[in-house]
Every structure is written in structure tokens, then in C-alpha cells.
Amino acid sequence: MPAISVIVPVYKVEKFIDRCVESIVNQTLKDIEIILVDDGSPDQSGMMCDGWAEKDERVVVIHKKNGGLSDARNYGLDVATGDYVTFIDSDDWIDLDMLEVLLDAARKYQADIAECSWRCIYSNRIEEETDNTGEYVVGDNIFALRGEIEWKYFKPIACNKIYDKHIFEDIRFPVGKLHEDEFTTHLAFYKARRLVYIDTSKYNYDRTREESITAVFREKNLDVIEALQSRLDFFYEKGLVELQPQMENLYFHILLDRLYKCYVYGIRTERVKKIIHDTNEKYFLNMGLPLSPQWKYELSILKVSYGLFALCRKYKTIDKIVRKFKFVLYGTSCC
């Protein structure tokens, strides 16, 4: 049984797959299983995966019908045999000692999850996510869930971690959703008895492809609202009272940001209308929520008018308008 199963979803990455797999097969930790999941890729990626399997007996290739990133990861989880599992996106790569560093940390601190930081690679620069102090931070599941909200130490990202395989016994990634990591990391953190974070960058996140594409906001970007709602509901279900205020503020922060972007990009679908309706009902039936004044103001304006809400966001005049017309805002029905 290998120490770590490395799961790599593969789709239309013939220019990048060799770099990714090479960084895995050359790891200082040799006791690994490499699962390449060809997700129905129409280019040469699948054949290139087969080439790696011929060269290295640790490489296992799965060819399947296209189902998306989550589906490919789930296929990998179904066949993984390692004590730990990790995920690597096929256009990224890892430092040659990443798996050894994470495994050593997991064993030393008896952690179910070990996490390192990452660096973003652009065409003209490299951005480190951390100061690379080399510090080790150890905590329990509540500490990690709080860090996930605060974007500190333990982040809602799947790829920069190793997980004890039992963590994923009953967890799978949501098929057909964007922000799949946001749907799952809190579930993994909650199941962990102990986690360790290493303040050093070992994962290389390739952002060069994104630079050549104009960033366009799509309706699918609203999936993050569903993901955060599922996390908030999970906190309610588990009685994690100490985390709920922070999570509620994060939820409304992202929700209002996405609704504003929908307005800017002219997205007026039934899904958007339903989110606005549900938001108004949810907030105004629970006005005692410990939200920041800013979110309360913006929610009040959203109840009056979607257009006015967007206008206020654009010109950052929320406080002034709300203070002037507060008596109207709280007594006016949604339009």
C-alpha cells in the first residue's frame, strides 16, 4: 500500500501535463501512487498519460467520459489505495519535496490533514501566498474551520494538502459545480482530529492561461453562494455557534459581491431573481443576525431596489444614502 495516492484530473492540457507528471514522478518521496484521470480529453493528453504509465509502474491511468473536474477527482478517490490522498491540477506542478514534507509533518504531529502554501506563477511575475517562515501551525478541526473563514493557515483549497484517506470515505466533490473546493474542504476539516499547516510554498499554481483570457463573470460563478450556504447550514447543523457570526458575514459579503457583478454583466436570470428573493426573506426574517453595518445597509437597499443597490455599490455611497433614507428603506417592500 503506497503512502500517498496522487490524483490528477486531466483535460485538454497537452501543453502542461508532462511538466505536472514529471514533478510528481521525481518526488523525493518514492512510495506514491499516481492516478491520472483522463476526463475524455479531446487532445493528446490521454495518450500522453498512457506514455507515462509505460515509463513508471506507479502511474495508473483511467480513461473516462467527460464529467468535469469533480467527477474526475471522485473517480480517482474510488480507486486510490494510499494511506493518504492528494489532488494536483494538471496544469500546475509541485516542488520535488512537497509530498515528503507534508507526509513527515502529518506523521510527526499525528495529523489527518497536512497543508502547505503555494505560489502563483504569472507570465511576468511570481507571487508567494506566504512569507515562507517555515513555521508549523497545529490545530484541531474548529481552529481549521475558523482559519478557512479568515483565510488564515487552513484554506478552502483542495490541492495543497494531503488527507488521511478516511477523511474522504463519505465525502465526494460536487459534480457540475464551480467552486468545488468550497463545497468540500469544510467537511474534510471537520472530520480531522488534528491538522498541521507549514508556512512554506510547495505548490505551483499556473495562472498564465488565465492571463490570455478576458475575465468574464458568468452565472455559474454564483455556485460559490450555494457552496457558502452549504457551509453555513453545516455550521448550524453541527451547532458550531462560535463560528456562525463570522461565517454569516462571509456569506453575505460574497453574496452581495456576486449580485453586484450579475447586475454589471447584465445577468437577469431566474436564478438571480430567486437569490434576491430568498436573500430578502432570509435576512428580514432574521434581522438579529450579527452582521457588519455595511452588509445591513446593503441588504436594506437591495430590498428596495436591485438597481439602487448596484448604483450605490458602484459609487460607494451606501452609508450616506441609508442614513438619509433609513426610515424609508426599512418600511418599503422589495421592488
C-alpha positions, 0 to 999 in steps of 0.5 A: 500500500503506497503512502500517498495516492496522487490524483490528477484530473486531466483535460485538454492540457497537452501543453502542461501535463508532462511538466505536472507528471514529471514533478510528481514522478521525481518526488523525493518521496518514492512510495506514491501512487499516481492516478491520472484521470483522463476526463475524455480529453479531446487532445493528446493528453490521454495518450500522453498519460498512457506514455507515462504509465509505460515509463513508471509502474506507479502511474495508473491511468483511467480513461473516462467520459467527460464529467468535469473536474469533480467527477474526475477527482471522485473517480480517482478517490474510488480507486486510490489505495494510499494511506493518504490522498492528494489532488494536483491540477494538471496544469500546475506542478509541485516542488520535488519535496512537497509530498515528503514534507507534508507526509513527515509533518502529518506523521510527526504531529499525528495529523489527518490533514497536512497543508502547505502554501503555494505560489502563483506563477504569472507570465511576468511575475511570481507571487508567494501566498506566504512569507515562507517562515517555515513555521508549523501551525497545529490545530484541531478541526474548529481552529481549521474551520475558523482559519478557512473563514479568515483565510488564515493557515487552513484554506478552502483549497483542495490541492495543497494538502494531503488527507488521511484517506478516511477523511474522504470515505463519505465525502465526494466533490460536487459534480457540475459545480464551480467552486468545488473546493468550497463545497468540500474542504469544510467537511474534510476539516471537520472530520480531522482530529488534528491538522498541521499547516507549514508556512512554506510554498510547495505548490505551483499554481499556473495562472498564465492561461488565465492571463490570455483570457478576458475575465468574464463573470458568468452565472455559474460563478454564483455556485460559490453562494450555494457552496457558502450556504452549504457551509453555513447550514453545516455550521448550524447543523453541527451547532458550531455557534462560535463560528456562525457570526463570522461565517454569516458575514462571509456569506453575505459579503460574497453574496452581495459581491456576486449580485453586484457583478450579475447586475454589471454583466447584465445577468437577469436570470431566474436564478438571480431573481430567486437569490434576491428573493430568498436573500430578502426573506432570509435576512428580514426574517432574521434581522438579529443576525450579527452582521457588519453595518455595511452588509445591513445597509446593503441588504436594506437597499437591495430590498428596495431596489436591485438597481439602487443597490448596484448604483450605490455599490458602484459609487460607494455611497451606501452609508450616506444614502441609508442614513438619509433614507433609513426610515424609508428603506426599512418600511418599503417592500422589495421592488 
